[in-house]
Every structure is written in structure tokens, then in C-alpha cells.
Amino acid sequence: MMRSKMWTCIRRLDNPVLRQKLMGRWDIISKSNMRNNILKQTYLPFIGWILTMAYLSDDENARYHSKQALVLAIFFASVLTVLSFFLVSFPLNDRILRLIFTILTYLLEVVYFSLCITGTVLIVKNKRITIPVLDKYTGYINI
């Protein structure tokens, strides 16, 4: 809604030089906002990687964070899958062991989401933190 109002105001200007300058600046502002919004969504599972890899494939920082988010999600999904298979294999009588695995599952989810939030904050600050284990596996992904 805001964009359409801005464009109609720009189009109504009588001075063609000023109108051209404003249109160029508005395009730059809207493209940088789109880039920042896509970067902020990088650590959202599935949607974030696809958007970042599709629209910002030429940006080195975006590729780095999308690879890192992809490796994080694959790692935590595989660990949680293995834990759920172990949880199913225990007998129903072992309530303490089931409780321990359930607590461990929730702790892993909290760790994953805290890493995603940290990654999003790093994207906003335009910084990188190298984690050697993640960097080893992100090197295998070529985008």
C-alpha cells in the first residue's frame, strides 16, 4: 500500500529530472529492504534457504548463512530423528528413561532455535562466526 502511494506521488511531479531522481532512489531503497528482509528469513527452515539461495545467490554473505542454516537444520533433524527412534524402541515401563529422552529432545530444540536466532542477529549485524564443525560440512555444499 505504501509503495503504490509513493509511486503515485512521484508520477505526479511536474519536474521530469526530479521525478527521475526520486524514482531511482526509491528503487534502491526498496531493493535494499527486500534484500534485508530475505536475509532475515535465512534461518527459517525450508522457506529461508530457498528464498536466500534463489534471490541472493550472488551475495557471499547470504550464501554463507544459508549454507550454515541448511547444515544446522539437517544436523538437528537427524539427531532428533535418531532420538525418536530410540524413544519408540524403549518399553513403556521405562518411564524415567523416556522422560530423559523427552527432556533431551526439548533441550535440543531450544539449542537449535537459539542458534537460529543468533544467526539472524549476526545477519542483521552483517557479521560471521566460524564454527569449525559447521564450516567443514558447509564446504561440501556448492551453490
N, C-alpha and C positions, 0 to 999 in steps of 0.2 A: 504494500500500500504506500509506504514511504517513497519507494523508488518511483512509482508512477507519478506521484505529486511533484517530485523533484524534476523528473523529465518534462512534465508539462510546464513547469516554471521556467526551465531552461529554454524550451522551444519557443516560449512567448517573448523572449528577449529580442529587442529590435536590432541590437548591435551584433552583426554576424561574427566578428572577431572575438568578442567577449563570450558569445554563445559557444563557439568552438572550443575556447579555452576551458570553460566550465564543463562541457561535455567530456573533454579529455580527462580532466581531473576527477570527475565523477566515475568514469570507467576505472581509473587507477584505484580509487577508494573502494569501489565495490569489488574489484578483483582481489585486493589485499584482504578485505573482510572475508570473502569466500575462502581464500587460502587459509586464513587463520581458523575459520570455523571447521574446515575439513581437517586441519592438523589437530585441533582439539578433540576430534572424534576418532583419532587413530587407535586408541586403546580400547574402544568398544569392540567386543568380539564380532567378527564377520563383517559387519557393516563398515566399521572403521578401516579395516585393512583394505577392503575392496575400494572404498572411496579414495583413500590415500594413494593406493597403487594405480588407480585408474586416472585420477585427475592430476596428481602431483608426482608423476613418475620421473620428472626431470629434476626435482628438488632432492639434493643429497640428504638433508636433514629429515625430510619426510620419509624417504626410503629407509633410512637407518631406524627410525622409530617404528615404522610399520613392520619391518622385519623383526624387531625386538618384540613387538606386541604379538606377532604371529607365533614366535618361538615360545614366549611365555604362556600363551593360551594352549598350545599343543602340549607343553610340558605339564601344566596343571591339569588339563583334561585327561591326559594319560595316567597321571598319578591318582586322580580321583576315580578313574575307571578301574584301576587295579585295586584300590581300596574298597570299592563297592563290590567287586568280585570276591574279595576276602571276606567282606561283611556278610555276603549271602551264603558263603560256604560254612560259616560258623553255625553250630546248633543253637536252637532257640533258648536252651538252658543257660548259655553263657552270656548272661545279661551284662556283666561287668566288661567283658571283652567287647561286646557290641557297643556299649556306652563309650569306651575308649576310642574305638574306631569312628564313631559318630562325632565325638568331640574333635578328633584329629581331622576329619573331613571339614568341619566348620572352620577350624583354625586355618586349614589350607586355603579355603575360600576367602577368609579375611586377609590372608597374606597376598593372595592373587589380586584382590581388589585394591589393597593398599599399594601394591606395585603399579597397578594401572593408574591410580590417582597420582602417584609420584611421577610416573611417566608423562601424564598430562600436564602436571605442573612444570616439568622440565621442558616440555614443548612450548608452553607459554613463555617461559624464561629464555627460550632458544639455547638450551644447554644440553650436554650429553654426559651421561655417566656410563663408563665402560664396566660391564660385569663380565669377567673373563669367560665364565661358563656360557653365558648367552652369546657373547661375541664369537665363540668357537662355532656355535651352531648357526648363527646368522650369516656367517661367511659362506655356508653351503647354499644359501638362497640367492639366486641371481634374478634380479628384476630389471 
